[in-house]
Amino acid sequence: MSERTQPEAIKTGQTIPVFKQFLNIALRSAIEVVTGLFLSKKRNYITEQLFKKLYEDYELRRKMITKLRNSL
């Protein structure tokens, strides 16, 4: 693997399995945040509009992290 195509995980000194584990933890943390979003919406702490925007943000990041993890 050339220096240009080497995954960033290796460049920063992490092994691929360790970096994948980090990404899995990030995904689980995001799910916990979404649980908080649902509770906030149910208790009327946030509006439906804000909930939808934040949930869309979560979905985008979840897809990005999943694609990155799957590409390793």
Phi, psi and omega in degrees: 000129182282165180300324181292327184260359182293131180301148181301329180301321180286321180299329182269005176092359178270149173278159180300314179301322179293319180294320177298320178298318177300317180294323176297319177296320179298320179294318179295322178296321179297321178297322177297321179295320179297323176302317176297324177298314180298318178296318180298319178293315181300324181269008178062032174280334179229157180279163176300320180298314179294319178302312181299317180296313181294323178293321176297320177299316177300313181301318179298312181293322178299317179295319180295314180295319180296316179296320178296312180300317182290339180279348183275000000 
